[in-house]
Amino acid sequence: MKPIIAYIDDEPVNLTVFEIATEETDWEILTFDNPQTAIDTLKNKKPWVVITDQRMPQIAGVELLEKIQEHCPEAVRIITTAYSDENLLLDSVRRAHIFDYIKKPWDEDLLIASLERAINVYQLNKELQQHRENLEDLVKERTAELAIARDEADKANEFKSAFLANMSHEIRTPLTAILGFSETALDKSQTEEEHDQAINTIIRSGKHLLELINDILDLSKVEAGKLDVEKIPTSVVDVLTEIATLQQKSAASKNLEFELSCDTPIPEKITSDPTRLKQIVLNLCSNAIKFTESGFVKIHVACDWQSETLAISVSDSGIGMTAEQMEKVFDAFGQAESSTTRKYGGTGLGLSLSKQLTKKLGGNLIATSEFNKGSKFTVSIPTGFLSQVDKIEQIDAFQKPKNKQTEESNKSIQGHVLLAEDTLDNQRLISWHLKKWGLTRDIANNGKEAIDLALNNTYDVVLMDMQMEVMDGLEAVRCLRDKGYTVPVVALTANASERDKEDCLQAGCDKYISKPIDLSAFQATVTQLLPSTKDAKSISDKPFVSYEAANDASVDFNPIVSTLAQANDPDLSRIIQTFVDSLPDKLDHIHQAVKEQDWKKVKEQAHVLKGIGGGFGYAIVTQVAGQLESQILSENYNAVNPLVGELTNIFKRIRVA
C-alpha cells in the first residue's frame, strides 16, 4: 500500500512546489487549499502523514492538525511555516505533540527526509498497534483457555474427590472383613466350620484388596506412560479357559448362563501379552456378571486371519446403559452414575484401565449397549504373524488348562533351601510352606549373611528378598554370580513392575516372584528348580540364568521328533543326529549374545535356526526362531528372554526319532 501524504496550504504556489518536490516518490499526494475541504476529505481517506501551513486566514495550522487528529488519530503531523518567531512556534508544536516542523522556503532534501521519517513512525506505530491488538487477543484467548482449564480442573477435582471417597469405601470394606474375621479366628469357641469360613473370608478379602491396589497402580503407570507390555507367544485357549474357569463359579452363584464360544478356526498361539490380555477380558467378565441379575454372560472369540486380528467379545443381559452413560463409560474416576456405585460397588477404574491396556497391546476396546437389555464389549488386538501358526477347530469352555504342577501340588518334594529375608513374619510364613512341602531351610537376615551361607553350605535353591538392610538382594546375587555361584536363585520382591523384574533377572536371578506370593506359582517355581525334578537329559549342564520360560512349570516336556524320521533312512538319521548334536553350541552362542546384549548376533543366530530348523523336520524351531528374529528387528528386547527360554525347552525335547 502506498503511503498517503496530505498537504494543506492557502497559497496555491506552495501546493505546486510541494507536488514538484515529491513527484519522484511512490507516495500518494493529496493537496488542499481549503482547511475545511481537507477535514471533510481526510475523514475517509485516512492519510499516513498530514503537513500543513501554520498561518492561514481561516484557521491556524496547529489548530487544524488537532481537528484532523480527531478523525485521523494515526496520522503523523508536521507544521511548515515562514514564521520568524521560532521559539513561539516550537512551544506550540510541543503542546500539540506535533512530530516535526519545517521552515519555509523548503530545502527539498530536508523536506523529503522529514516525510520519510514521518512515514517510518507511522509504520512503527501501526506495527505496535497490531502487536498490542494481538497481545490483547492473546490475553483474551489465554484467559478463556485458563477459564476452561479451571473448569476442567474443578471437574477433575470433583471426580477425584468422589473417587477418593469411593476408594476409601472400597479399601475399608475388605479391610473390615480382614480385621474382623482375623479376630474371630482367634476365638477358641468357634467350630471348625466357622473357623474355616473366617479364614476363607480373610483370603478372599485380601485378594480383592490386592486386585484393587494393582488396578490403581496399573492405571497410574498407564497415565504416566511407564507401563510396558510383552510380545510373547500366547495361548488363546489357555487364557480364555482359565478366565472361564474363574468366572463360571461367580456366574453360577447368580444362576446365570455362562458360555464360551468361538468362530473356528482360531490360532493356537498369538504374539501378545497373556497377562494383560487376561486382565482385560477378566475385568469385562467380572463387570458383566456384576451388572447382570438374570439371563446370560457370554464370551465369544473370532479371528480374522487375513487382517491378523483377534476379537474377543463379552456380552450380557444385564442393566445396560443409556446413551449418556455410554459417553463416559471409559472415563477413569467414575462409573455410569453414583447410584451404580452405591448398589454394585467398584471404583470405576476397570473399564478405563482395560481401554488403556488394549491400546498398549495395539488394539481397541469398543462397547455397545441398550438400557435394561444388556451390553457388549469387544476387544480387538493384533495377533502377529499367523502364516505358520497351528489352527484350533474347537475349544471346551470349562476344561481347565493342563498343569502338571496342579496334579502334583500335594506330592512331597525334597531339597535344602536358603531363604534370605529380613522380615520375621515373612520368614515364618515362607518357612512354614517350605516345611509343608518337605523342604529344609536355612535363614539369612540380609544379603551379606546370604553370601556367607551360600558359599559355605550346599543348597538346592536360594530364595532372595530384594530389599534388605546391610546388603540388598540385587547386590548379593551379583556378588554370588561374580564368584561363580551357579545354584538357582529366585527373587522375592514387593516391587512388581516389569522394570523391577528385568533388574532381578539381569542381576543373575533365575526366577522372579512378586509379593504377596501366589503359593501355587511359588511352589511350581521352587519344585521346577530342584535338582530332583530337573530333566536329567538336559541339553547343556550350564544354568540358563534369567530365561524364564525355560523353567516354567507349564511348559511341555513331550519329545519332539523329526518329521523326516518316518523315512527310516540310516544315512538321513545320521545327518539329523549331527544337526541335533550341534544344537547345544548354537544355544550357548545365543545365551552368551543375550547376556552381552549383542542383539545383532542373536538375530543372526535366530535367522540361521529359522532357515534350517524346518529343513531337518523341526518346524517348531523355524517358527520360534522366526519370532525371535522378528522381535529383535522390532527392537522389542523384552520379548527376547521368553523366546530364548522357549527355544531352550524345545531343544531339550528334540529327538531324532
N, C-alpha and C positions, 0 to 999 in steps of 0.2 A: 504494500500500500504506500502511495506517495505521501510524503509529509505535506500538510496543508498550512500555508503561511498567509495570514491576513494582515494587510497594511491599510491604516486609516489616516488620511491627511486631507485638510480642506484645500490644499494647493494642488491643482491638477499636475503642475510641472514636477512636484515631488513624487507623485504617483508614477509618472512616466520614468523618472530617474530610477526609482526602485525596481520597476519592471525590467529596465535595461540591465541593472546591476545583478539581477537574479535570473536572467534569461538562459544562462548556460547550466543552471542546476536542473535536477529532475523533480523539483518541487512543484506543487500546485499552488499558484499565486492568486490571491484574491485581493483586489484593491477597492477602497471605498472613499468617496469624498464627503460623505454624509454620515455622521456618527449613528443616527437612528437607523438608517438603512443597514449599516454594519451590524447593529444589535439584532435587528429582525432576521437578517440572513444567517448570522452565525449561530442562532438558536438551533438550527437544524444541521448546519454544516460541520460543526464540531472541529474547529481548527486545532493544530498542534501548537502553533506559535501565533500570538497576536502582537503586532508592533503598531504603535500609534503616536501621532504628533502630540506634544504636550499642550501647545497653545492653539486652540480652535475657538471660533466665536460661539459655537453652540454649547460646548462642554470642555472642561479641561481633560487632558489625556489620562491622568491618574484616576479621575472620577469615572471616565468612560471604561477603563480597564476593570474597575470594580463592578460596574454594571454587567460587563461581558462575563466576568467571572461567575456571576450568579447562574448563568446558563451554560457556561463552558468552564467548569472548575478545574479541568485537567490541563487547559491551555497554559503555556508558558508566556508570560507577559514582558514586553520590552517598551521603554519610552525613548523617543527620539525628539530632540529639540535644539533650537539655536539660542535658547535662553542663556543669558550671560551669568545669572546668579546660580553657580553650580552647587554651592552649599545648600541653598534652599531646595533645589531640585533633588539632591541626594537625600535630604531629610524626608521629602515626600515619597521618594522611592522606597526608603526603608520602612516607613509607616505603612505603606500599601503592600509590602512584601513582593515588590516587583523584581524580576530576575536581573534585568540589566537596563542601562540607558546608553544611548548613542548620540553624540553631539553632531549637529549639522555644521557645515557640509560634511557628508559621509566620506570616509575612506572605504572604498569598495571591499578591500580585503578584510578590514576590521568588521564591516557590516556582515559579510558572509561568515566570518569566523564566529561572530556573536550569534547569528542564526543557527549555525551548526551546533554550537554548544547548547542552545536552547532546545534544538531537536533531540540531542542526546539526553538532556534532562527529561524531556517528555517521555522518551522511550524507557529510561530507567524508572521513571515514576509509574509507567504502565506495567512494567515487569514487577515492580514492587507491589503494585495494587493486585496483580494477578497472583503473586505469591501469597499476599495477605488473604485474598479470597480462597485460594487453595488451602491455606492453613485453616481458615475458618471452616471450610467444607470438611477438611480432615478432622478437625476438632469435633465437628458435629457428628461425623461418621464414627470416630472413636468413642464419642460419648454414647452414641446409640449402641455400638458394639459392647461397651462396658455395661450398659444397662441390660443388654441381652445376657451377657456373661454373668452379671449379678443375679438376674432372674434364674438362669440355669444353675448357678451355684446355690441359690436358695432352694431350688427344687431338689438339687442333688443332696443338700444337707437334710432336707425333709425326708428324702428317700433313705439316706444313711441313718438318720435318727430312727425312722421306722424299722430299718433293717437291724440296727443295733438292739432296739427294744425286742424285736422278734428273735434275734440271735441270742440275746440274754435268756429268753424263754426256752429256746431250743437247747441251749447248753445246760441250763439249770434242770430241765426235765430229766435227761439221763443221769445227771449228777445226783439229783434227788433219789433216783432209784438205786444208784450205785451205793451211795452213803447209807440210805435207809436199809437196803437189803444186806449190806455188809454188817450192820449192827444186828439185824435179826439172825444172821448166820451164826453169830456168836452165842445165841440163846440156846442153852443146853436142853431146854424143854421141847425144842422143835422135833417133829417127827422127821424121819429120813426123807420122806417125800417133800415136806415143807422146806427142809434144808436144801435139797436139790433144786427146787423151784427158785429159791433165793439166789443160789449160785448161778443158775442159768439166766436169771434176770440181770444179774451183775454183768455177766459176759455179754449178753445181748445189748445192754445199755452202753457198755464200754465200746463195743464195735460201732454202735450208732454214733457215739461221740467222736470216735476216730474218723469215721467217714465224713462227719461234719467238718472237722478240722482240715482234713485232706481237701475237701471242696473249697474251703476258704483259701487255703494255701495255693491250690492249683489256679484258682481264679486270679489271685494276686500275681502269680507268675505269668499268666497269660497276658494280663493287662500291662505288666512290666516288660513283656517281650522276652522273658527268660525261661519259658517252658519249652524244652526240647522234646521232640518225638523221634522214635526209632523207625527205621525202614528195614524190617527183617521178615523172613518167611513166616507167614501167619496162617494157621489153620482156621478156616472159616467155620468148619463143623465144630471144632473144639470150643471156639469162642461161643457159638450160639447154643450148643448143647449144655455148656456149663451155665450159661445165663438161664436157659430153660429149667435146668435142674434147681437152680437157686430160687427162681420165681414161681415155680409150679406150686410149692407149698403155700406161698402167700396168696396166690390166686385161689387155691382150694379152700383156704380158710374163709374166703368170702363167697364160696360157691360159684366162682367164675369159671367159664370155659377158657382154658389156656391152650393155644395151638401154635405150633411151629411148622411152617410150610415153606416150600421153595419152588421156583420155576427151574426145572433142571435143563441142562446140567449147570452145576456151579463149580468153580475151581477148587481143587483140593487145598491149594495154598495161594495166598496173595502176598504182595510186599507192602507191609503196613506196620503199625504199632499195635500188637494184640492187646496190651494193657489199656491203652486209650480207647481202642475200638470197643472193648468190653465195657469200659467205664461209660461210654456214650450210650450204648444200647441198654445196659443195665439201668441207667438212670431213666431212660424213656419207658422201660417196662415198669419200673417202680412207680413212676408217675401215673402210668395207665392204670395200674392196679389200685393205687391210692384214690384216684378220682372216679373209679367205676364201682358202683354198688351192686349192679346185676348185669348179666349178659356175658361179654367175652373180652379177652385181651389176646391179640394175635400178632405173631412175628412172622414176617414174610421176607424171604431173601431171593434176589434175582440178579443175574449177571448179564451185562451187555458185553459180549465177547469182542464185538467189533470196536467199540469205544474203550474197552478195558476198564469198565466201571462196575462196581458192586453197589447195589441198592438194598438196604435193609429198612423195612417199614414196620412200625409198631402202631397198631390201630386198636381202638377200644370202643365200647358202647357206653361211655361214661357221661359226665356232666357237660362236656363240650365247652365251647367258648363263643362269645359274641364277637362281632367284627371289631368292636372297640377293644376288647380284651386281646384279640389276636395281634393288634398293632404293637403291643408291649410284651408279648409272650416270651421274647428272648432277652428282655431287659434284665440286667443284674439288679439286685436290691429291691425286687418287687415281684409279687405274684399278680394274678389277674385282678384281685381286689382284696382288701383287708379281711373281709368276711371269709374268703377262701382260706387264708392263713389261720384264722381262728378255728375253723371247722376241721381242716385237714392237716394243719401243722406244716412244717417245712420252712425253708429260708428263702426260697425264690432264687437260689443260686444255680440249681441243677441244669435248667434249660439254657441259661446264658453260658454256663461253662461248657455244656455239650456243643452248643453252636460254635464256640471259640475253638474247642478241641477238633471239631470236624474240619474247620478251616485250616488248622495246623496240619491235618492229615491230607490237605489238598482237595477237600471235598466241600459239601454243603449240606445243611440241615434245613428242611422246609416243613411247614405244618399246614394242615387243612383241618377245619373243624366246623361243626354245626351245633349250635346251642341246644343242650338237653338231648343230643343224639350221639355225640362221640367225637373223637379226634383221631388224626392220623399224622404221625411224624415219620419222615423218610430221610435216612442218612445215605448220601451218595459219596463214595470215595473211589479214588483210582486204585486199580489192582496191581499195577506194574505189568511187566510183560507176561502174556499168557500163552505164547506160542508153544512152549514146552511143558506147560502145567497139565497135570492129570485132571480129568473131569470126574465129578461125582454125580451120579444119576439120582440118588435119593438119600435122605437123611432121616434118622429117627429122633424126634424132638426130645425124648426123655431118656435116651440111653446115655448114661454117664460116660464121660471121656475115659478112655483106658488110662490107668495109672498104676503101674506095678507097685509103687510105693504104698498106695492106699491098701492094696491087698496084703502087704507085708508090714503094715504100720504097727501091728501088735506083736510082731516077732522080736525076740530079744536079740540085741547085737552086742558085739564085744569090741573093746578098744580103750585106750588110755588118752585122755583129752587134757590139754592145758587151757584153762579159762582165765583170760586176763580181763578183769572187770573191777572197777573201783567203787561200785555202789553195792552195799551189803545186801539190799533187798534183791537186786538182780543176781548177785552171787547165789543167794539161797534158791531163788526161783529156777534159774538155769541148772544149778546143781541137782535140784530135785528131779527135773526132767531127764537129765543125763543118767542119773541113778536108776530112774524108772525104765529107761531104755536098755540098761545093762552095762553102762559105761562107767569107768572110774575117772576121777579128775583131780588135778591139782589147781590151786588158785593163785594167781598173781594179782596184786593190787594196783599195779601200774606197768607201764611199758618197760621200765628198767628191770623190774623183777621178772617180767615175762621173758626178756632176753636171757637173763641168768638161768632161769629154769629150763628154757628151751634148749640152750646149748649144753646143759649138764645132765639132761634126762632124755628119755626116749618117749616121744608122743606120736600118736597116730594122726591127730588133728589139733590145730591151735584155734581157739575162738578168741578173737581180739576186739575188745571195745576200742573205738577210735578216739574218744575224748577221755583222757585220764590225766591226773596230776603227775608231777615228776617228769614223765615222758609219755606223750600220746601214742596211740596205736599206729598211726601212719609212720612216725619216726621209728618205732620199734620194728615194724615189718621191713622197712627199708634197710635197717641195720642188720636184721637177720638174713635178708636176701643177699646183702653185700658180703656176708660171711659164708655164703654158700648153703644156707639152710633151705632144704627142699620139702619139708613137711607141709602139707596143705594148710593154708590159713584162711579162716572165714572172718570177714569183717562184720562186727556188730555195731550198729550206729543208729542214733535217732535222727541223723541228717539224711533225709530221704530223697534228695534231688538227684537228677541224672549226673550232675557235675560231681556231687559227693561220691556217687557210685564209681564214676570214672577215676576219681582221685585214689580211691581204695584199690581198684584193680591195677592202676599204673604203679602204685607203691609196691605191689607184689602179692596182694591178696588173690586167692583163687576164687573166692565166692563173696557175696555181699548179701547180708540180711539186715533189713531195716527194723527198727523198734517202733512200736511194740511188735514183738516177734510173733509171726504166724507159725504155730507149732508144727503143723503138717509140713510146711515148706522147710522149716528148720531141721526137722528130723530127716526129711528126704535128702537135704544137702549134706548133713553130717554122715548119714549112712552111706551115701554115694562116695564120699571121700575116704572112708575107712579102707585100709588095705584088703581086708577080708571080702569086701564087696566089689573091688575093682576087677576089671577084666584081666585075667592072667595072661592073655594073649595080646596085650597092648602093643600097638604098632611101634611105640617108642617108650623107653624107660624114663625119658625126661618128663618132668611135670609140665603140663601145658598151662602155665600160670595165666590167669585172667581171662581165659576163653570160656565164658560162662556156659555156653550151650554144650560144650564138650562133656560136662559132668552133670548136666541137668537130669533130674530124676525121671523125667517123662520121655527121654529120648528113646529111640528104637534100638534094640540090640540084635535084631534078626540079621542073619548073614545076607550079604549082597553078592550074588553070583553073576558072573559074566553071562550075558545072553549068547555069547559065542561058544559057551561050553557045550551046548547041545550038539555041536558038530562032532564031538568025540574024536578030535584030531590031535594026536600027541604033539605034533610039531606046533600047532596053534596054541595048545595048552602051555608049552614051554615059553612061547612068546608072551602070552598073557601073564605067566608067572614072573617073567623078567620085569614086566611093567609093574606088577603088584609089589615086587621086591624093591622097586625104585621109589615107591610112594613115601616111605619114612623120610628119605633125604629131601624129597620135594616139600614135605610138610615142615621139616625142620627149617628149610630155607624161608618158607612163608612166615613161620613163627618168629624167626630172627628179624626178618624185614619189618614185621608189625611192631616188634619190640623197639626197633630203631626208628619207627615211623617213616620208613623208606617206602612210601606209597607207590612210587614208580616201579620198584622191584616187586612189590606184592601184586600189582596189576599185571606185570609181565608173567609172573608165575601162574596167576589165575588164568591168563589168556592161553598159556600152554596147556594147562589142565582142561580148559574148556574145549580146546581143539582135539585132544587125544583121548579124553575120557570115554566119550561115546564110541570112538573107533575101536576100543578094546572091549566094548559091550557093557560099559558102565555109564548109562545115560544120565544118572543122577549126579555123577561127577561133573559132567558138562553143564548141567543145569545150575548147580550151586556155584561152580567156578564162574559161570557167566554172570550170575547175580553179584558175586564178589567184584568182578571186573567192572560191572555197571555202577555199583555203589562208589567205587573209587573214582571212576570217571566223573560222577556227580559230586565228588568231594564230600560224600556223606560218610565220614570216617567212623561215626558212632555205630554204623551197621557192620563194620569190618569184623570186630571180635566175635559176634554171634555167628557170622557166616563161616569164619575160620573154625569156630567150635563145631559147627555142623559138618564141615569137611573132615575135621578130626574124627568125629564119630563115624562118618561114612567110611573113612579109610580103615578104622578098626574093624569094621564089619565086612570089608571086601574079601572075597574068596575067589579062587579061580573056578572052582566047581563045588 
